[in-house]
């Protein structure tokens, strides 16, 4: 919820071209919060995945790899069809990685200790 409110405020600041020290400090804080939140989710997922059995981890990894390849192919095809030029492979790989990772491992974040 905090991230959603921060995103709305950041978008307002950027689109209205508000240029003062408070707005710049807020945007820097929002950027750091976003980066650290992404890193936190990634590392908590890895730490909590140690609690899973090997079979479950294997299924999730296969699902992740399959979805990653599928999303990269779809994004590349859409860029070929709609943009024709300026295909940014780094952007496509990062978007595909994020979507595949979150759809494969989102419930691992909320695992409880046994």
URRAUR-V503835 format. One record per residue. N is the residue number from 1. PSI is psi as a letter, one per 30 degrees, with the letter a starting at -180 (999 if undefined). NEAR is the number of other ideal C-beta (glycine too) atoms within 12 Angstrom. Layout:
n;psi;near
N;PSI;NEAR
N;PSI;NEAR
//
This chain:
n;psi;near
1;e;7
2;e;13
3;e;18
4;e;13
5;e;14
6;e;22
7;e;20
8;e;16
9;e;22
10;e;25
11;e;16
12;e;17
13;e;24
14;e;18
15;f;11
16;g;12
17;h;9
18;k;18
19;i;11
20;l;12
21;e;10
22;e;13
23;e;20
24;e;16
25;e;15
26;e;24
27;e;24
28;e;17
29;e;19
30;e;27
31;e;19
32;e;16
33;e;21
34;e;20
35;e;15
36;e;16
37;e;20
38;e;20
39;e;14
40;e;18
41;e;23
42;e;22
43;e;17
44;e;22
45;e;27
46;e;20
47;e;17
48;f;25
49;f;27
50;f;17
51;f;19
52;l;21
53;l;12
54;e;12
55;e;10
56;e;20
57;e;21
58;e;15
59;e;17
60;e;28
61;e;21
62;e;16
63;e;21
64;e;28
65;e;19
66;e;18
67;e;25
68;e;27
69;e;19
70;e;19
71;e;27
72;e;27
73;e;18
74;e;19
75;e;29
76;e;22
77;e;15
78;e;17
79;e;21
80;e;16
81;e;11
82;f;12
83;f;15
84;e;9
85;l;8
86;h;11
87;j;19
88;j;14
89;e;15
90;e;12
91;e;17
92;e;26
93;e;21
94;e;18
95;e;23
96;e;30
97;e;25
98;e;24
99;e;22
100;e;29
101;e;29
102;e;24
103;f;20
104;e;30
105;g;32
106;e;22
107;f;17
108;f;28
109;e;22
110;g;13
111;k;19
112;l;9
113;k;8
114;999;8
//
